[in-house]
Amino acid sequence: MGARRGDTRQRIQQVALELFAERGYEKTSLREVAERLEITRPALYYHFKAKEDILNGIVGDLNGSIDELAEWADAQPPTDEARRAILDRIASLLDDQWRPLIRFAQVNQAVMSEFPAGEEMRHRMMRIVSVLSRPGDPPVRQFEARLAVIALILGNAPALLGLDLSDEERAQAAMTVAVRLALGG
């Protein structure tokens, strides 16, 4: 029963995030989330009492994933193979969790700037962006390392790029650029 409850919470978060990205956070009601999921409002309220609770859950899950990835990356040696493995893990996390959240953040910038979870997410994003660089690296190397991660993030934000590419083509191009930056050419 616990697995099913977790699945329901995940589905609610996924659908709510889609609606927040489509309609805007302020214009989306919990009633609309319940309708899209084809569940009753009491069933939705059992899991989440308010939209803020849904967004806190989404950002909390993402923050946990970022922390795990950053801790793993910090333990890796400063080799090209390790940098490539870090980029692969970041790309995987982007594909699995970030794409809808990036779309949401683009559409709902004002909400994210006012919401405490938004500040926490920005803090975690800075941590993940700097995961490829080491404190003793020269400034250009640190900048390239950060740009490599940003390239992967932008690859999941189609509206920011203005490129008419499929998700797969955009992700491939982003990884190619990220690897060139992270490995120094």
Phi and psi restraints in degrees (value plus and minus 20) as a CYANA .aco file:
   2 GLY   PHI     -82.8   -42.8
   2 GLY   PSI     -57.6   -17.6
   3 ALA   PHI     -85.1   -45.1
   3 ALA   PSI     -60.1   -20.1
   4 ARG   PHI     -84.8   -44.8
   4 ARG   PSI     -60.9   -20.9
   5 ARG   PHI     -81.7   -41.7
   5 ARG   PSI     -62.6   -22.6
   6 GLY   PHI     -84.2   -44.2
   6 GLY   PSI     -59.2   -19.2
   7 ASP   PHI     -81.4   -41.4
   7 ASP   PSI     -62.2   -22.2
   8 THR   PHI     -84.1   -44.1
   8 THR   PSI     -64.1   -24.1
   9 ARG   PHI     -79.6   -39.6
   9 ARG   PSI     -63.9   -23.9
  10 GLN   PHI     -83.1   -43.1
  10 GLN   PSI     -63.9   -23.9
  11 ARG   PHI     -81.7   -41.7
  11 ARG   PSI     -62.5   -22.5
  12 ILE   PHI     -80.5   -40.5
  12 ILE   PSI     -66.5   -26.5
  13 GLN   PHI     -82.0   -42.0
  13 GLN   PSI     -63.6   -23.6
  14 GLN   PHI     -82.6   -42.6
  14 GLN   PSI     -69.2   -29.2
  15 VAL   PHI     -86.6   -46.6
  15 VAL   PSI     -61.6   -21.6
  16 ALA   PHI     -81.1   -41.1
  16 ALA   PSI     -63.4   -23.4
  17 LEU   PHI     -82.4   -42.4
  17 LEU   PSI     -61.0   -21.0
  18 GLU   PHI     -80.1   -40.1
  18 GLU   PSI     -66.2   -26.2
  19 LEU   PHI     -85.8   -45.8
  19 LEU   PSI     -61.0   -21.0
  20 PHE   PHI     -80.7   -40.7
  20 PHE   PSI     -57.9   -17.9
  21 ALA   PHI     -92.4   -52.4
  21 ALA   PSI     -58.2   -18.2
  22 GLU   PHI     -93.1   -53.1
  22 GLU   PSI     -70.3   -30.3
  23 ARG   PHI    -123.1   -83.1
  23 ARG   PSI     -38.1     1.9
  24 GLY   PHI      78.5   118.5
  24 GLY   PSI     126.5   166.5
  25 TYR   PHI     -81.5   -41.5
  25 TYR   PSI     -68.8   -28.8
  26 GLU   PHI     -84.7   -44.7
  26 GLU   PSI     -51.1   -11.1
  27 LYS   PHI    -109.1   -69.1
  27 LYS   PSI     -23.3    16.7
  28 THR   PHI    -120.8   -80.8
  28 THR   PSI     109.7   149.7
  29 SER   PHI    -123.9   -83.9
  29 SER   PSI     140.7   180.7
  30 LEU   PHI     -84.6   -44.6
  30 LEU   PSI     -50.6   -10.6
  31 ARG   PHI     -79.9   -39.9
  31 ARG   PSI     -63.7   -23.7
  32 GLU   PHI     -85.6   -45.6
  32 GLU   PSI     -56.5   -16.5
  33 VAL   PHI     -83.1   -43.1
  33 VAL   PSI     -67.4   -27.4
  34 ALA   PHI     -81.2   -41.2
  34 ALA   PSI     -61.5   -21.5
  35 GLU   PHI     -83.8   -43.8
  35 GLU   PSI     -64.1   -24.1
  36 ARG   PHI     -83.7   -43.7
  36 ARG   PSI     -54.6   -14.6
  37 LEU   PHI    -101.5   -61.5
  37 LEU   PSI     -31.8     8.2
  38 GLU   PHI      39.0    79.0
  38 GLU   PSI      25.5    65.5
  39 ILE   PHI    -146.3  -106.3
  39 ILE   PSI     146.0   186.0
  40 THR   PHI     -98.6   -58.6
  40 THR   PSI     137.6   177.6
  41 ARG   PHI     -82.5   -42.5
  41 ARG   PSI     -60.4   -20.4
  42 PRO   PHI     -79.3   -39.3
  42 PRO   PSI     -55.5   -15.5
  43 ALA   PHI     -84.6   -44.6
  43 ALA   PSI     -59.4   -19.4
  44 LEU   PHI     -86.6   -46.6
  44 LEU   PSI     -65.0   -25.0
  45 TYR   PHI     -85.4   -45.4
  45 TYR   PSI     -43.4    -3.4
  46 TYR   PHI     -81.2   -41.2
  46 TYR   PSI     -56.4   -16.4
  47 HIS   PHI    -112.3   -72.3
  47 HIS   PSI     -59.3   -19.3
  48 PHE   PHI    -160.9  -120.9
  48 PHE   PSI     107.0   147.0
  49 LYS   PHI    -102.9   -62.9
  49 LYS   PSI     -42.9    -2.9
  50 ALA   PHI    -173.6  -133.6
  50 ALA   PSI     143.5   183.5
  51 LYS   PHI     -79.3   -39.3
  51 LYS   PSI     -57.1   -17.1
  52 GLU   PHI     -79.3   -39.3
  52 GLU   PSI     -57.1   -17.1
  53 ASP   PHI     -84.8   -44.8
  53 ASP   PSI     -58.2   -18.2
  54 ILE   PHI     -83.8   -43.8
  54 ILE   PSI     -68.7   -28.7
  55 LEU   PHI     -84.3   -44.3
  55 LEU   PSI     -59.8   -19.8
  56 ASN   PHI     -80.0   -40.0
  56 ASN   PSI     -61.0   -21.0
  57 GLY   PHI     -84.8   -44.8
  57 GLY   PSI     -63.5   -23.5
  58 ILE   PHI     -81.5   -41.5
  58 ILE   PSI     -70.7   -30.7
  59 VAL   PHI     -87.1   -47.1
  59 VAL   PSI     -57.7   -17.7
  60 GLY   PHI     -81.5   -41.5
  60 GLY   PSI     -63.3   -23.3
  61 ASP   PHI     -82.2   -42.2
  61 ASP   PSI     -65.0   -25.0
  62 LEU   PHI     -82.7   -42.7
  62 LEU   PSI     -64.4   -24.4
  63 ASN   PHI     -80.3   -40.3
  63 ASN   PSI     -59.7   -19.7
  64 GLY   PHI     -82.1   -42.1
  64 GLY   PSI     -62.2   -22.2
  65 SER   PHI     -84.7   -44.7
  65 SER   PSI     -60.5   -20.5
  66 ILE   PHI     -84.5   -44.5
  66 ILE   PSI     -64.0   -24.0
  67 ASP   PHI     -80.0   -40.0
  67 ASP   PSI     -64.2   -24.2
  68 GLU   PHI     -81.3   -41.3
  68 GLU   PSI     -66.0   -26.0
  69 LEU   PHI     -83.3   -43.3
  69 LEU   PSI     -64.3   -24.3
  70 ALA   PHI     -84.6   -44.6
  70 ALA   PSI     -60.8   -20.8
  71 GLU   PHI     -83.9   -43.9
  71 GLU   PSI     -62.6   -22.6
  72 TRP   PHI     -82.9   -42.9
  72 TRP   PSI     -65.4   -25.4
  73 ALA   PHI     -83.2   -43.2
  73 ALA   PSI     -58.3   -18.3
  74 ASP   PHI     -82.4   -42.4
  74 ASP   PSI     -47.9    -7.9
  75 ALA   PHI    -104.7   -64.7
  75 ALA   PSI     -26.0    14.0
  76 GLN   PHI    -102.7   -62.7
  76 GLN   PSI     129.9   169.9
  77 PRO   PHI     -91.8   -51.8
  77 PRO   PSI     137.4   177.4
  78 PRO   PHI    -101.3   -61.3
  78 PRO   PSI      40.0    80.0
  79 THR   PHI    -130.9   -90.9
  79 THR   PSI     143.0   183.0
  80 ASP   PHI     -81.9   -41.9
  80 ASP   PSI     -59.2   -19.2
  81 GLU   PHI     -82.6   -42.6
  81 GLU   PSI     -62.4   -22.4
  82 ALA   PHI     -86.6   -46.6
  82 ALA   PSI     -61.2   -21.2
  83 ARG   PHI     -81.5   -41.5
  83 ARG   PSI     -61.2   -21.2
  84 ARG   PHI     -84.7   -44.7
  84 ARG   PSI     -60.9   -20.9
  85 ALA   PHI     -85.1   -45.1
  85 ALA   PSI     -57.7   -17.7
  86 ILE   PHI     -84.1   -44.1
  86 ILE   PSI     -65.1   -25.1
  87 LEU   PHI     -80.9   -40.9
  87 LEU   PSI     -60.9   -20.9
  88 ASP   PHI     -80.8   -40.8
  88 ASP   PSI     -62.4   -22.4
  89 ARG   PHI     -87.4   -47.4
  89 ARG   PSI     -59.1   -19.1
  90 ILE   PHI     -83.8   -43.8
  90 ILE   PSI     -64.4   -24.4
  91 ALA   PHI     -80.4   -40.4
  91 ALA   PSI     -61.1   -21.1
  92 SER   PHI     -83.7   -43.7
  92 SER   PSI     -63.3   -23.3
  93 LEU   PHI     -83.5   -43.5
  93 LEU   PSI     -60.3   -20.3
  94 LEU   PHI     -80.9   -40.9
  94 LEU   PSI     -67.0   -27.0
  95 ASP   PHI     -82.7   -42.7
  95 ASP   PSI     -62.9   -22.9
  96 ASP   PHI     -95.4   -55.4
  96 ASP   PSI     -60.6   -20.6
  97 GLN   PHI    -146.7  -106.7
  97 GLN   PSI     -54.1   -14.1
  98 TRP   PHI    -102.6   -62.6
  98 TRP   PSI     -52.0   -12.0
  99 ARG   PHI     -71.0   -31.0
  99 ARG   PSI     -71.6   -31.6
 100 PRO   PHI     -85.4   -45.4
 100 PRO   PSI     -53.6   -13.6
 101 LEU   PHI     -90.5   -50.5
 101 LEU   PSI     -56.1   -16.1
 102 ILE   PHI     -84.4   -44.4
 102 ILE   PSI     -64.1   -24.1
 103 ARG   PHI     -79.9   -39.9
 103 ARG   PSI     -64.1   -24.1
 104 PHE   PHI     -79.6   -39.6
 104 PHE   PSI     -67.8   -27.8
 105 ALA   PHI     -82.7   -42.7
 105 ALA   PSI     -55.1   -15.1
 106 GLN   PHI     -83.5   -43.5
 106 GLN   PSI     -65.8   -25.8
 107 VAL   PHI     -95.4   -55.4
 107 VAL   PSI     -48.8    -8.8
 108 ASN   PHI    -140.4  -100.4
 108 ASN   PSI      26.3    66.3
 109 GLN   PHI     -79.9   -39.9
 109 GLN   PSI     -60.0   -20.0
 110 ALA   PHI     -83.8   -43.8
 110 ALA   PSI     -62.0   -22.0
 111 VAL   PHI     -82.3   -42.3
 111 VAL   PSI     -66.3   -26.3
 112 MET   PHI     -84.6   -44.6
 112 MET   PSI     -52.6   -12.6
 113 SER   PHI     -93.6   -53.6
 113 SER   PSI     -46.1    -6.1
 114 GLU   PHI    -112.9   -72.9
 114 GLU   PSI     -39.4     0.6
 115 PHE   PHI    -108.5   -68.5
 115 PHE   PSI     110.0   150.0
 116 PRO   PHI     -74.8   -34.8
 116 PRO   PSI     -56.1   -16.1
 117 ALA   PHI     -83.7   -43.7
 117 ALA   PSI     -49.4    -9.4
 118 GLY   PHI     -84.4   -44.4
 118 GLY   PSI     -61.5   -21.5
 119 GLU   PHI     -85.7   -45.7
 119 GLU   PSI     -61.0   -21.0
 120 GLU   PHI     -83.1   -43.1
 120 GLU   PSI     -60.2   -20.2
 121 MET   PHI     -85.6   -45.6
 121 MET   PSI     -61.3   -21.3
 122 ARG   PHI     -80.8   -40.8
 122 ARG   PSI     -61.2   -21.2
 123 HIS   PHI     -81.0   -41.0
 123 HIS   PSI     -64.6   -24.6
 124 ARG   PHI     -87.9   -47.9
 124 ARG   PSI     -56.7   -16.7
 125 MET   PHI     -82.3   -42.3
 125 MET   PSI     -59.6   -19.6
 126 MET   PHI     -84.5   -44.5
 126 MET   PSI     -56.1   -16.1
 127 ARG   PHI     -84.9   -44.9
 127 ARG   PSI     -64.1   -24.1
 128 ILE   PHI     -91.5   -51.5
 128 ILE   PSI     -54.6   -14.6
 129 VAL   PHI     -85.3   -45.3
 129 VAL   PSI     -51.1   -11.1
 130 SER   PHI    -115.9   -75.9
 130 SER   PSI     -13.9    26.1
 131 VAL   PHI     -86.5   -46.5
 131 VAL   PSI     -43.8    -3.8
 132 LEU   PHI    -106.5   -66.5
 132 LEU   PSI     -35.5     4.5
 133 SER   PHI    -119.7   -79.7
 133 SER   PSI     134.2   174.2
 134 ARG   PHI    -133.3   -93.3
 134 ARG   PSI     129.0   169.0
 135 PRO   PHI     -73.8   -33.8
 135 PRO   PSI     -54.8   -14.8
 136 GLY   PHI    -104.3   -64.3
 136 GLY   PSI     -24.4    15.6
 137 ASP   PHI     -84.2   -44.2
 137 ASP   PSI     126.3   166.3
 138 PRO   PHI     -81.3   -41.3
 138 PRO   PSI     135.6   175.6
 139 PRO   PHI     -74.3   -34.3
 139 PRO   PSI     -62.1   -22.1
 140 VAL   PHI     -83.0   -43.0
 140 VAL   PSI     -60.7   -20.7
 141 ARG   PHI     -84.0   -44.0
 141 ARG   PSI     -61.7   -21.7
 142 GLN   PHI     -83.5   -43.5
 142 GLN   PSI     -60.4   -20.4
 143 PHE   PHI     -85.7   -45.7
 143 PHE   PSI     -64.4   -24.4
 144 GLU   PHI     -80.7   -40.7
 144 GLU   PSI     -60.8   -20.8
 145 ALA   PHI     -82.7   -42.7
 145 ALA   PSI     -62.5   -22.5
 146 ARG   PHI     -87.3   -47.3
 146 ARG   PSI     -61.7   -21.7
 147 LEU   PHI     -83.5   -43.5
 147 LEU   PSI     -51.7   -11.7
 148 ALA   PHI     -81.5   -41.5
 148 ALA   PSI     -65.7   -25.7
 149 VAL   PHI     -88.4   -48.4
 149 VAL   PSI     -59.7   -19.7
 150 ILE   PHI     -82.9   -42.9
 150 ILE   PSI     -55.6   -15.6
 151 ALA   PHI     -79.8   -39.8
 151 ALA   PSI     -61.6   -21.6
 152 LEU   PHI     -85.3   -45.3
 152 LEU   PSI     -60.7   -20.7
 153 ILE   PHI     -84.5   -44.5
 153 ILE   PSI     -65.7   -25.7
 154 LEU   PHI     -83.5   -43.5
 154 LEU   PSI     -50.4   -10.4
 155 GLY   PHI     -83.2   -43.2
 155 GLY   PSI     -38.2     1.8
 156 ASN   PHI    -124.7   -84.7
 156 ASN   PSI      -8.5    31.5
 157 ALA   PHI    -145.0  -105.0
 157 ALA   PSI      54.5    94.5
 158 PRO   PHI     -76.3   -36.3
 158 PRO   PSI     -54.5   -14.5
 159 ALA   PHI     -86.0   -46.0
 159 ALA   PSI     -48.4    -8.4
 160 LEU   PHI     -96.0   -56.0
 160 LEU   PSI     -46.3    -6.3
 161 LEU   PHI    -110.1   -70.1
 161 LEU   PSI     -52.8   -12.8
 162 GLY   PHI      47.8    87.8
 162 GLY   PSI       3.8    43.8
 163 LEU   PHI    -120.2   -80.2
 163 LEU   PSI     117.4   157.4
 164 ASP   PHI    -109.1   -69.1
 164 ASP   PSI      56.1    96.1
 165 LEU   PHI    -147.7  -107.7
 165 LEU   PSI     135.3   175.3
 166 SER   PHI     -91.4   -51.4
 166 SER   PSI     144.8   184.8
 167 ASP   PHI     -76.5   -36.5
 167 ASP   PSI     -61.6   -21.6
 168 GLU   PHI     -85.8   -45.8
 168 GLU   PSI     -65.0   -25.0
 169 GLU   PHI     -83.0   -43.0
 169 GLU   PSI     -62.3   -22.3
 170 ARG   PHI     -84.8   -44.8
 170 ARG   PSI     -63.0   -23.0
 171 ALA   PHI     -84.4   -44.4
 171 ALA   PSI     -60.2   -20.2
 172 GLN   PHI     -84.8   -44.8
 172 GLN   PSI     -65.1   -25.1
 173 ALA   PHI     -83.5   -43.5
 173 ALA   PSI     -61.8   -21.8
 174 ALA   PHI     -82.5   -42.5
 174 ALA   PSI     -62.0   -22.0
 175 MET   PHI     -85.9   -45.9
 175 MET   PSI     -60.0   -20.0
 176 THR   PHI     -79.9   -39.9
 176 THR   PSI     -67.1   -27.1
 177 VAL   PHI     -85.0   -45.0
 177 VAL   PSI     -63.3   -23.3
 178 ALA   PHI     -80.6   -40.6
 178 ALA   PSI     -63.9   -23.9
 179 VAL   PHI     -83.8   -43.8
 179 VAL   PSI     -64.1   -24.1
 180 ARG   PHI     -78.9   -38.9
 180 ARG   PSI     -63.7   -23.7
 181 LEU   PHI     -88.5   -48.5
 181 LEU   PSI     -65.4   -25.4
 182 ALA   PHI     -88.9   -48.9
 182 ALA   PSI     -51.0   -11.0
 183 LEU   PHI    -121.2   -81.2
 183 LEU   PSI     -13.4    26.6
 184 GLY   PHI      54.8    94.8
 184 GLY   PSI      21.8    61.8
